[in-house]
Amino acid sequence: MELWLKENEIIDLSERFGGYRVICRKGHCWLTREGDSRDVIMSTGKEAKIDGRSVIVTALSDVTMMLICESTISNDCREKV
């Protein structure tokens, strides 16, 4: 799944995206994970795993991101989106 955010836009990747990997395809964004004080600044080519906690993504510039399901059971991804 591809996502596009304009600079300063915010999206909440709720718990339903646990098991997904987010890849920054273009731009810069800031990931904040619920309960984790280690925020992540992502730039083109960087990626992070979503582990089931809520993740807030803030676009620091116009951003293109990919969400990729890493589940080995194909139905898991379709049911979450």
C-alpha positions, 0 to 999 in steps of 0.5 A: 500500500502506498501513502502520500503525505504533504508536509506537516500532515499527520497519520495514525497507523493504529494497531491494525498495522502491526506486522507491517513494515513502513518504507520511506520512498521519498522525503522525510518523516518522523515516527513516534511509537506509543510507549517508546521514547525513541522517535525515528526520523526517516529519510528516503530508503529508510524503513521501520517495523510496526510492532502493534503499538500505535504509530504516529507519522508526521511528514517533515516534507512531502513524503511517499511511503510504502506499507508492506505486510510481513505476515506469512499468512496472506489473509492477515494483511487483507483483514487489517486494511 
